[in-house]
Every structure is written in C-alpha cells, then in structure tokens.
C-alpha cells in the first residue's frame, strides 16, 4: 500500500492529509501525524472523500438534456460537443443581449480555477462574477467589521468560558474549531450552548439552553 502526501479539497481549509492507495485505488484518507495545524486529525468530510471519488452516481462526463426540463432524460456527449454547445450559447447571448447579460457564479470546490474563470469573463466582457463568498463569508466579515471592528477568531487555547449560540463546530465548522473546543473543554474551560437543536456540541455543554423557535 502506498501513501501519498497531499491536501484535502473537501472544503476551503485544504488540510494536509495522507491518502492510502492500493492497486491504484484510494482506500483511505488520514491525517498527517504531527502536523501543527490538524494535529494528525481529519474530519468526517475529509474521510468521505473516498466515497465521493467512487460514488456510482458521480458525474464523470457531459450530459445533454434531450427531453423536457424536469423529465430526467439525458444523453451522453463528448467534451468537444459540450464546449461547442456552451460557446454557441454564450455567443448567442452576447449578440442578442450583450456580454453583461451573463453572470458566472462559482462555488468553493473550484477555488484553484477562479483566476481562469475571471479571465474568461474579462475576455467575454462581463464583470458579473460571483461566488460563495459573496453570499456567505464576505457579508459575515463586513457585518462583523462594521459592528465591532473586525472578524475575531476564538482563542480556544486560553479561554475559560465558551459561549456558542447556534453554533456546532464539531459538525458544521472547520475541523480545527471542533477539536480546539474539545481540547479547551478537557483543560477545564466551561461551555454554554444556546441552540434549538440538541447538537453534538450541546451534548458536551455545562449549561445547555434550548429556546423554542417562534417564542419570546
């Protein structure tokens, strides 16, 4: 079995990981022991990369709709045919409505391709490029900066009290936050969780407050 040092692409953190390969097939994703960032850990999303890679429903080639929208009828086409279809439609829109009629919205999974996408849209003539940051991270940053001057990070290593309001770092945050919270808990830091849902982090709390949605 071979071990390949690489990074995990299942979220924007890009944690360093070891990928175990046997007979050319990935069998497991592990944390790198002694790594100063992850402390040798890997989250559930990272471990699930193996299932994503070999999921029988994973899309691995272009498909073209041949039936009515919503009918679920598709046919396989070549990459060349797919590129011709997209290019033809882009030119049609450009000629009829102008380049600014096109908006490209991308997600976090293709961060390494953003510069190429930006350049493509620049050549096309459209300034309308947006991503997940415009709907998620950037508004959060600007809101916090406008409210109290910045976007502080939790100092789990030195805190004596953690207050988590609608936050579950074990499942819904980056790997390090959940681990750091649990390390602080083991060190003796107190934990208060306020959440309508009894989450994984709520099960670790000294005080758990469960408000009823829609009430005062």
C-alpha positions as CSV (number, residue, x, y, z in Angstrom):
1,X,0.0,0.0,0.0
2,X,1.3,3.4,-1.0
3,X,1.0,6.6,1.0
4,X,0.6,9.9,-0.9
5,X,1.1,13.2,0.9
6,X,-1.5,15.7,-0.4
7,X,-4.2,18.1,0.7
8,X,-7.9,17.6,1.2
9,X,-10.2,19.5,-1.2
10,X,-13.5,18.8,0.5
11,X,-13.6,22.4,1.9
12,X,-11.7,25.6,1.7
13,X,-9.3,24.8,4.6
14,X,-7.2,22.4,2.4
15,X,-5.9,20.3,5.3
16,X,-2.8,18.3,4.7
17,X,-3.6,14.6,4.6
18,X,-2.2,11.2,3.7
19,X,-4.0,9.2,1.1
20,X,-3.6,5.5,1.2
21,X,-3.6,3.9,-2.3
22,X,-3.7,0.2,-3.0
23,X,-3.5,-1.2,-6.6
24,X,-4.2,2.3,-8.0
25,X,-7.3,2.8,-5.9
26,X,-7.8,5.2,-2.9
27,X,-8.8,3.2,0.2
28,X,-8.5,5.7,3.0
29,X,-7.8,9.4,3.9
30,X,-5.8,10.0,7.1
31,X,-4.4,13.0,8.9
32,X,-0.7,13.5,8.9
33,X,0.8,12.7,12.4
34,X,2.5,15.6,14.0
35,X,1.1,18.2,11.6
36,X,1.0,21.5,13.5
37,X,-2.3,22.6,12.0
38,X,-4.5,19.5,12.2
39,X,-2.7,17.6,15.0
40,X,-2.9,14.5,12.8
41,X,-6.7,14.6,12.6
42,X,-9.1,14.5,9.6
43,X,-12.8,15.4,9.8
44,X,-15.7,13.3,8.6
45,X,-16.0,15.3,5.3
46,X,-12.3,14.6,4.5
47,X,-12.7,10.9,5.2
48,X,-15.8,10.8,3.0
49,X,-13.6,11.9,0.0
50,X,-13.1,8.2,-0.8
51,X,-16.9,7.6,-1.2
52,X,-17.2,10.8,-3.3
53,X,-14.4,9.6,-5.6
54,X,-16.0,6.2,-6.3
55,X,-19.7,7.1,-6.0
56,X,-21.5,5.3,-8.8
57,X,-23.7,8.4,-9.3
58,X,-20.8,10.7,-9.6
59,X,-20.9,12.8,-12.9
60,X,-17.8,12.0,-14.9
61,X,-18.8,13.1,-18.4
62,X,-21.0,15.7,-20.1
63,X,-24.7,15.1,-20.4
64,X,-27.2,16.9,-22.6
65,X,-30.9,17.1,-21.8
66,X,-33.0,15.6,-24.6
67,X,-36.4,15.7,-23.0
68,X,-38.5,18.4,-21.4
69,X,-37.0,20.2,-18.4
70,X,-37.6,18.1,-15.4
71,X,-38.1,14.9,-17.4
72,X,-34.7,13.5,-16.4
73,X,-33.9,12.5,-19.9
74,X,-30.3,12.9,-20.9
75,X,-27.8,11.7,-23.4
76,X,-24.0,11.5,-23.1
77,X,-22.0,13.8,-25.3
78,X,-18.3,14.4,-25.8
79,X,-16.3,17.2,-24.1
80,X,-15.9,18.8,-27.5
81,X,-19.6,18.8,-28.1
82,X,-20.2,20.2,-24.7
83,X,-17.8,23.0,-25.2
84,X,-19.3,23.8,-28.6
85,X,-22.8,23.9,-27.0
86,X,-21.7,26.3,-24.3
87,X,-19.6,28.5,-26.6
88,X,-22.5,28.7,-29.1
89,X,-25.0,29.8,-26.4
90,X,-22.6,32.3,-24.9
91,X,-22.1,33.9,-28.4
92,X,-25.8,33.9,-29.0
93,X,-26.5,35.8,-25.7
94,X,-23.6,38.2,-26.4
95,X,-25.1,39.1,-29.8
96,X,-28.7,39.4,-28.6
97,X,-28.3,40.9,-25.2
98,X,-24.7,42.0,-24.7
99,X,-21.9,40.5,-22.5
100,X,-23.3,41.8,-19.2
101,X,-26.3,39.6,-19.6
102,X,-24.2,36.7,-18.4
103,X,-23.4,36.1,-14.7
104,X,-20.9,33.4,-13.6
105,X,-21.4,32.1,-10.1
106,X,-19.0,29.6,-8.7
107,X,-18.5,27.6,-5.6
108,X,-15.7,26.8,-3.2
109,X,-14.8,23.5,-4.8
110,X,-13.0,25.2,-7.8
111,X,-11.0,27.9,-6.0
112,X,-7.9,26.9,-7.9
113,X,-9.7,27.8,-11.2
114,X,-11.0,31.2,-10.1
115,X,-8.3,33.2,-12.0
116,X,-9.1,31.4,-15.2
117,X,-12.8,32.0,-14.8
118,X,-12.2,35.7,-14.1
119,X,-10.0,35.9,-17.2
120,X,-12.7,34.2,-19.3
121,X,-15.4,36.6,-18.2
122,X,-13.0,39.5,-18.7
123,X,-12.4,38.5,-22.3
124,X,-16.2,37.9,-22.7
125,X,-16.8,41.5,-21.5
126,X,-18.8,40.7,-18.4
127,X,-17.9,42.0,-14.9
128,X,-20.5,39.7,-13.3
129,X,-18.5,37.1,-11.5
130,X,-19.7,36.0,-8.0
131,X,-19.1,33.1,-5.7
132,X,-20.0,31.6,-2.4
133,X,-18.0,34.3,-0.6
134,X,-20.4,36.9,-1.8
135,X,-23.3,35.1,-0.2
136,X,-21.6,33.8,2.9
137,X,-18.1,34.7,4.1
138,X,-17.7,38.3,2.9
139,X,-21.1,39.6,4.3
140,X,-20.2,38.0,7.6
141,X,-16.8,39.7,7.5
142,X,-18.2,43.1,6.6
143,X,-21.0,42.8,9.2
144,X,-18.6,42.0,12.0
145,X,-16.2,44.7,10.9
146,X,-19.0,47.3,10.8
147,X,-20.3,46.1,14.2
148,X,-17.2,45.7,16.3
149,X,-14.2,46.5,14.1
150,X,-13.1,43.1,12.8
151,X,-13.6,39.4,12.5
152,X,-12.1,37.8,15.6
153,X,-11.2,34.2,15.9
154,X,-12.0,32.2,19.0
155,X,-9.0,31.9,21.3
156,X,-9.7,28.4,22.5
157,X,-6.2,27.8,23.9
158,X,-6.6,30.5,26.6
159,X,-10.3,30.8,27.2
160,X,-12.0,29.8,30.4
161,X,-15.6,30.1,29.1
162,X,-17.0,29.3,25.6
163,X,-20.5,30.6,24.6
164,X,-21.8,29.0,21.5
165,X,-25.1,30.4,20.2
166,X,-26.5,28.4,17.3
167,X,-23.0,27.1,16.5
168,X,-21.9,23.5,16.3
169,X,-18.2,23.4,15.4
170,X,-18.0,19.6,15.7
171,X,-20.1,19.2,12.6
172,X,-20.7,22.5,10.8
173,X,-17.3,24.3,11.1
174,X,-13.7,23.7,10.1
175,X,-12.0,20.7,11.6
176,X,-9.8,22.7,13.9
177,X,-12.5,24.6,15.7
178,X,-14.3,21.5,16.9
179,X,-11.0,19.9,18.0
180,X,-9.8,23.1,19.8
181,X,-13.2,23.4,21.6
182,X,-12.9,19.9,22.9
183,X,-9.3,20.4,23.9
184,X,-10.4,23.5,25.9
185,X,-13.2,21.5,27.4
186,X,-10.7,18.9,28.6
187,X,-8.5,21.6,30.0
188,X,-11.3,22.8,32.2
189,X,-12.9,25.6,30.2
190,X,-16.7,25.8,30.8
191,X,-19.1,25.5,27.8
192,X,-22.5,27.2,27.4
193,X,-24.6,26.2,24.3
194,X,-27.7,28.0,23.2
195,X,-29.4,26.2,20.3
196,X,-33.0,25.0,19.5
197,X,-31.4,21.7,18.3
198,X,-29.6,19.4,20.7
199,X,-26.4,19.2,18.7
200,X,-23.1,17.3,19.2
201,X,-21.5,20.3,20.9
202,X,-24.6,20.7,23.1
203,X,-24.1,17.2,24.5
204,X,-20.7,18.5,25.8
205,X,-22.0,21.6,27.5
206,X,-22.0,22.5,31.2
207,X,-25.2,24.6,30.5
208,X,-27.5,23.9,27.6
209,X,-30.3,26.4,26.8
210,X,-32.9,25.2,24.3
211,X,-35.0,28.1,23.1
212,X,-38.3,27.4,21.4
213,X,-38.4,28.9,17.9
214,X,-41.1,31.5,17.5
215,X,-41.3,32.2,21.2
216,X,-40.0,35.2,23.1
